[in-house]
Amino acid sequence: MNGIVRRSLAGAAMVVLIGCALSASAQDKEAAVKERQATMKRQGADLKYIADFAKGLAGDEAGAIDKAKDLLAIDPRILDLFVSGTSSADFPGKSNAKPEIWSDWDKFKAIPPVLQAAEMKLVDAVTGGDKAAIGAAIGGVGKNGCGACHSAFREKLPQ
């Protein structure tokens, strides 16, 4: 009888440990979704600041340079933000990342270097102080970086 009880307790403990591990994994993935979304919002805020500066609406050149450099600092981390198991299929209503990111990873991972090149042009334009060049560089970032990813790999956001 004593052996049966021990095996039962060991089995129950294993079930609890597996459940805890799965729960922690789900929490880690949900945290990854939140971090990814916060990073994308930060990129959007950086671009808005730079665009407002270029239009003469707000901000200053030093701030715009800082925001442009911040965009470059984010680039090396972008792929790490897309943890497997964090797609819209895995987290409906919470994630807008299409599952195609992971099924077409080679195409997806080709986008951040293009984004980085566009953002380098943006840094050059901002440090040069030419507001027309800044506007054109922002367009390049939007079209070839953000837009390239969002059009192919992001679910439409609810209106």
C-alpha positions as CSV (number, residue, x, y, z in Angstrom):
1,M,0.0,0.0,0.0
2,N,2.8,2.4,0.9
3,G,4.3,2.0,-2.6
4,I,1.0,2.8,-4.3
5,V,0.6,6.0,-2.2
6,R,4.2,7.1,-3.0
7,R,3.6,6.5,-6.8
8,S,0.3,8.3,-6.6
9,L,1.9,11.3,-4.9
10,A,4.8,11.3,-7.3
11,G,2.4,11.2,-10.2
12,A,0.3,14.0,-8.7
13,A,3.5,16.1,-8.1
14,M,4.5,15.5,-11.7
15,V,1.2,16.7,-13.0
16,V,1.4,19.9,-10.9
17,L,5.0,20.6,-12.0
18,I,4.0,20.1,-15.7
19,G,1.0,22.4,-15.2
20,C,3.1,25.1,-13.6
21,A,5.7,24.8,-16.4
22,L,3.0,25.2,-19.0
23,S,1.4,28.1,-17.1
24,A,4.8,29.8,-16.8
25,S,5.5,29.3,-20.5
26,A,2.1,30.8,-21.4
27,Q,2.8,33.8,-19.1
28,D,6.3,34.2,-20.7
29,K,4.7,34.2,-24.2
30,E,2.1,36.7,-23.1
31,A,4.8,38.9,-21.7
32,A,6.7,38.6,-25.0
33,V,3.5,39.8,-26.9
34,K,3.3,42.8,-24.5
35,E,7.0,43.6,-24.9
36,R,6.7,43.4,-28.7
37,Q,3.7,45.7,-28.8
38,A,5.3,48.2,-26.4
39,T,8.4,48.3,-28.6
40,M,6.4,48.9,-31.7
41,K,4.5,51.7,-30.0
42,R,7.8,53.2,-29.0
43,Q,8.9,53.1,-32.6
44,G,5.7,54.8,-33.6
45,A,6.2,57.5,-31.0
46,D,9.8,58.0,-32.1
47,L,8.7,58.5,-35.7
48,K,5.9,60.8,-34.7
49,Y,8.3,63.0,-32.8
50,I,10.7,63.2,-35.8
51,A,7.8,63.9,-38.2
52,D,6.4,66.6,-35.9
53,F,9.9,68.2,-35.8
54,A,10.3,68.0,-39.6
55,K,6.9,69.7,-40.0
56,G,7.8,72.4,-37.4
57,L,5.0,71.3,-35.1
58,A,6.9,70.3,-32.1
59,G,10.2,69.0,-30.8
60,D,13.8,70.1,-31.5
61,E,16.7,68.8,-33.5
62,A,18.5,67.2,-30.5
63,G,15.3,65.3,-29.5
64,A,14.8,64.2,-33.1
65,I,18.3,62.9,-33.3
66,D,17.8,61.0,-30.0
67,K,14.6,59.5,-31.4
68,A,16.3,58.5,-34.6
69,K,19.1,56.8,-32.8
70,D,16.6,55.1,-30.5
71,L,15.0,53.5,-33.6
72,L,18.4,52.2,-34.7
73,A,19.0,50.8,-31.2
74,I,15.8,48.8,-31.4
75,D,16.6,47.2,-34.7
76,P,18.9,44.4,-33.5
77,R,16.2,43.3,-31.0
78,I,13.3,43.1,-33.5
79,L,13.6,39.4,-34.4
80,D,14.0,38.4,-30.8
81,L,10.6,40.0,-30.1
82,F,8.9,37.5,-32.3
83,V,8.9,34.4,-30.0
84,S,7.4,31.3,-31.5
85,G,3.9,30.6,-30.2
86,T,2.9,34.3,-29.9
87,S,0.9,34.7,-33.1
88,S,-2.7,35.9,-33.5
89,A,-3.6,32.2,-33.6
90,D,-1.9,31.6,-30.2
91,F,-3.2,34.8,-28.6
92,P,-6.5,35.8,-30.4
93,G,-7.4,39.3,-29.6
94,K,-4.1,40.0,-28.0
95,S,-1.5,39.5,-30.7
96,N,-1.7,40.8,-34.3
97,A,1.3,38.9,-35.5
98,K,0.3,36.5,-38.3
99,P,1.4,32.9,-38.0
100,E,3.1,33.3,-41.4
101,I,5.9,35.1,-39.6
102,W,7.2,31.7,-38.4
103,S,6.2,29.7,-41.5
104,D,8.0,32.2,-43.7
105,W,10.8,33.2,-41.3
106,D,13.4,33.8,-44.0
107,K,11.2,36.4,-45.7
108,F,10.3,37.9,-42.3
109,K,13.9,38.1,-41.1
110,A,15.0,40.0,-44.3
111,I,12.9,43.0,-43.3
112,P,14.8,44.4,-40.3
113,P,18.0,45.0,-42.2
114,V,16.0,47.0,-44.8
115,L,14.4,48.9,-41.9
116,Q,17.8,49.6,-40.4
117,A,19.2,50.9,-43.7
118,A,16.2,53.2,-44.0
119,E,16.6,54.4,-40.4
120,M,20.3,55.1,-41.0
121,K,19.2,57.4,-43.8
122,L,16.8,59.0,-41.4
123,V,19.6,59.6,-38.8
124,D,21.6,61.2,-41.5
125,A,18.7,63.4,-42.6
126,V,17.9,64.5,-39.0
127,T,21.6,65.3,-38.2
128,G,21.8,67.2,-41.5
129,G,18.8,69.3,-40.4
130,D,17.1,69.2,-43.8
131,K,13.4,68.9,-43.0
132,A,12.5,67.9,-46.6
133,A,15.1,65.1,-46.4
134,I,13.7,64.0,-43.0
135,G,10.2,63.7,-44.5
136,A,11.5,61.6,-47.4
137,A,13.5,59.4,-45.0
138,I,10.4,58.9,-42.8
139,G,8.6,57.8,-46.0
140,G,11.3,55.3,-46.7
141,V,11.1,53.9,-43.1
142,G,7.4,53.6,-43.4
143,K,7.3,52.0,-46.8
144,N,10.3,49.7,-46.8
145,G,10.4,48.9,-43.1
146,C,7.3,49.2,-41.1
147,G,5.0,48.8,-44.1
148,A,6.8,45.9,-45.5
149,C,6.3,44.0,-42.3
150,H,2.8,45.1,-41.4
151,S,1.4,44.5,-44.9
152,A,2.5,40.9,-45.0
153,F,2.8,39.8,-41.4
154,R,0.4,41.8,-39.3
155,E,-3.3,41.1,-38.9
156,K,-5.6,44.1,-39.6
157,L,-6.2,46.0,-36.4
158,P,-9.8,46.3,-35.2
159,Q,-11.3,49.6,-36.1
